[in-house]
Amino acid sequence: MNQHHSSISRWDSTCLTEKLLPLKIATLHKEQHGKLLLIGADLETVGAIILTGKAALRSDGLVKIITHKFNLIPVVSNCPELMVQ
């Protein structure tokens, strides 16, 4: 009789962090943790791009936002860690 091996496995948070997330080295520059470019936010609809940018900063990588020129000040004043263009 042939044995059938299931490709489904159970992963808890420890498995996820050990297998999927690379170990972060404190001495690395943020660009070495990865880069993310966010494009969005039409005129005066800046809230979602700010929230997305703040969430992306938690990855410890470099986060850059490209948005409408009228949204530059709201983004930078709300979260100065974000690079905005």
BAFI-3210 file (N, C-alpha, C; in Angstrom, 3 decimals, decimal comma, padded with zeros to 6 digits):
// residues 85
n [1|2|3|4|5|6|7|8|9|10|11|12|13|14|15|16|17|18|19|20|21|22|23|24|25|26|27|28|29|30|31|32|33|34|35|36|37|38|39|40|41|42|43|44|45|46|47|48|49|50|51|52|53|54|55|56|57|58|59|60|61|62|63|64|65|66|67|68|69|70|71|72|73|74|75|76|77|78|79|80|81|82|83|84|85]
n.u [000,842|000,574|002,027|000,639|001,792|001,010|001,022|000,436|001,156|001,448|002,136|003,421|003,829|006,533|007,749|007,228|008,708|011,297|011,719|010,765|011,300|014,178|017,067|017,769|020,463|021,932|023,879|023,643|022,875|019,817|019,108|020,145|018,374|016,359|014,270|011,458|009,025|006,388|003,561|001,116|-001,964|-004,022|-004,914|-005,173|-005,984|-004,576|-004,332|-004,314|-001,873|-000,084|-000,587|000,108|002,796|003,810|003,373|005,061|007,537|008,077|009,383|012,011|013,403|014,270|012,013|010,194|008,067|006,076|004,091|001,314|002,184|000,911|000,503|002,859|003,691|001,714|002,383|005,118|005,015|003,438|004,840|007,981|010,059|009,685|010,690|009,916|008,683]
n.v [-001,181|002,208|004,923|008,004|011,207|014,093|017,478|019,472|021,338|022,269|025,415|027,336|030,548|030,621|028,882|030,308|032,694|031,695|030,288|031,860|034,586|036,494|036,535|039,461|041,663|043,781|045,658|046,266|048,496|050,262|049,981|047,537|045,775|045,670|047,243|049,335|050,631|052,824|053,829|056,206|057,783|060,188|063,637|065,127|062,747|061,250|059,603|056,704|056,076|057,055|055,393|052,928|053,394|053,746|051,182|049,738|050,667|049,175|046,963|047,453|048,172|050,260|052,759|054,347|056,874|057,781|060,341|062,640|066,085|067,817|066,271|065,917|067,463|066,718|063,952|063,934|065,505|063,944|061,544|061,663|059,863|058,631|058,517|060,820|061,674]
n.w [000,000|-000,816|000,865|001,712|001,896|003,578|002,526|004,169|006,999|010,442|011,734|014,306|015,947|016,625|014,781|012,445|012,812|013,020|010,602|008,437|008,821|008,588|010,715|012,434|012,349|014,587|013,916|011,262|008,524|007,813|005,109|004,479|005,518|003,769|001,245|000,671|-001,441|-001,435|-003,178|-003,547|-002,402|-003,235|-003,884|-000,803|000,463|002,461|004,687|004,590|003,337|005,175|007,414|006,271|005,718|008,334|009,375|007,697|008,502|010,720|009,836|009,899|007,656|004,807|004,037|001,572|000,336|-002,380|-003,331|-003,891|-004,297|-002,496|-000,315|001,002|003,309|005,324|005,586|006,382|008,697|010,305|010,493|010,699|010,185|007,787|004,377|001,945|-001,249]
ca.u [000,000|001,352|001,769|000,406|002,284|000,296|001,886|-000,066|001,797|001,014|003,220|003,072|004,574|007,964|008,157|007,189|009,817|012,564|011,852|010,418|011,871|015,613|017,599|018,235|021,732|021,789|024,885|023,367|022,167|018,424|019,008|020,528|017,217|015,404|013,722|010,056|008,521|004,928|003,059|-000,314|-002,602|-004,397|-005,050|-005,788|-006,420|-003,247|-004,348|-003,946|-000,452|000,627|-000,704|000,897|004,196|004,152|003,446|006,246|008,725|008,303|010,237|013,387|014,009|014,149|010,666|010,065|006,709|005,868|002,702|001,018|002,982|000,150|000,506|004,200|003,736|001,001|003,101|006,341|004,695|002,868|005,830|009,205|010,980|009,427|011,257|008,777|009,027]
ca.v [000,000|003,449|005,908|009,358|012,220|015,359|018,661|020,449|021,259|023,305|026,293|028,337|031,790|030,341|028,345|031,384|033,626|031,004|029,815|032,838|035,907|036,396|037,092|040,829|041,977|045,159|046,563|046,532|049,715|049,948|049,550|046,133|044,992|045,679|048,534|049,282|051,852|052,944|054,849|056,346|058,942|061,280|064,915|065,193|061,444|060,829|058,756|055,308|055,959|057,278|054,159|051,901|053,733|053,453|049,724|049,283|051,007|048,116|045,942|047,948|048,456|051,615|052,972|055,598|057,105|058,727|060,780|063,958|067,113|068,424|065,347|065,823|068,019|065,859|062,699|064,194|066,005|062,844|060,490|062,178|058,783|058,202|059,307|061,190|062,391]
ca.w [000,000|-000,883|001,917|001,195|002,822|003,449|002,423|005,128|008,310|011,366|012,157|015,310|015,737|016,714|013,486|011,453|012,984|012,777|009,232|007,409|009,069|008,817|011,941|012,211|012,988|015,070|013,341|009,852|008,152|007,471|003,715|004,402|005,949|002,672|000,835|000,279|-002,060|-001,394|-004,095|-003,332|-001,787|-004,119|-003,190|000,520|000,969|002,863|005,884|004,345|003,024|006,446|008,191|005,598|005,944|009,731|009,508|006,973|009,287|011,714|009,233|010,075|006,364|004,287|003,498|000,823|-000,163|-003,471|-003,219|-004,447|-003,608|-001,405|000,813|001,587|004,666|006,278|005,830|007,131|010,028|011,078|010,687|010,079|009,835|006,415|003,282|001,097|-002,480]
c.u [000,891|000,991|001,613|000,858|001,567|001,290|001,440|000,657|001,338|002,228|002,696|003,960|006,080|008,486|008,210|008,388|011,157|012,769|011,650|011,067|013,362|016,008|018,154|019,502|021,718|022,756|024,641|022,643|020,762|018,260|019,354|019,416|016,158|014,878|012,282|009,654|007,001|004,517|001,574|-000,711|-002,809|-004,512|-005,818|-006,394|-005,187|-003,229|-003,867|-002,456|000,397|000,588|000,129|002,384|004,645|004,273|004,709|007,532|009,057|009,187|011,715|014,100|013,833|012,782|010,620|008,652|006,753|004,383|002,535|001,743|002,228|000,093|001,855|004,234|002,941|001,750|004,307|006,028|004,104|003,888|007,141|010,223|010,829|010,137|010,114|009,254|007,760]
c.v [001,249|004,359|007,278|010,354|013,534|016,515|019,763|020,254|022,438|024,097|027,229|029,558|031,579|029,799|029,439|032,307|032,968|030,662|030,895|034,195|035,790|037,040|038,486|041,079|043,462|046,128|046,880|047,859|049,337|049,508|048,072|045,217|044,946|047,083|048,331|050,636|051,801|054,083|054,975|057,674|060,068|062,551|064,776|063,871|060,695|059,822|057,337|055,154|056,206|056,000|053,032|052,140|053,423|051,945|049,182|049,592|049,935|046,998|046,273|048,200|049,919|051,755|054,338|055,677|058,109|059,065|062,144|065,025|067,773|067,523|065,268|066,295|067,158|064,556|062,946|064,697|064,907|061,762|060,887|061,105|058,320|059,114|059,572|061,985|062,727]
c.w [000,000|000,266|001,273|002,252|002,556|003,379|003,382|006,449|009,154|011,829|013,230|015,096|015,819|015,397|012,428|011,587|012,699|011,308|008,176|007,599|009,344|010,141|011,639|013,009|013,325|014,406|011,872|009,675|007,694|006,021|003,561|004,907|004,859|002,406|000,392|-000,284|-002,044|-002,316|-003,857|-002,740|-002,786|-003,281|-001,885|001,015|001,458|004,014|005,662|004,074|004,271|007,284|007,583|005,807|007,360|009,963|008,844|007,736|010,317|011,156|009,401|008,762|005,995|003,625|002,830|000,265|-001,303|-003,465|-003,874|-003,636|-002,451|-000,168|001,522|003,039|005,655|006,589|006,731|008,543|010,918|011,398|010,005|009,701|008,395|005,408|002,304|-000,096|-003,223]
res [m|n|q|h|h|s|s|i|s|r|w|d|s|t|c|l|t|e|k|l|l|p|l|k|i|a|t|l|h|k|e|q|h|g|k|l|l|l|i|g|a|d|l|e|t|v|g|a|i|i|l|t|g|k|a|a|l|r|s|d|g|l|v|k|i|i|t|h|k|f|n|l|i|p|v|v|s|n|c|p|e|l|m|v|q]
***
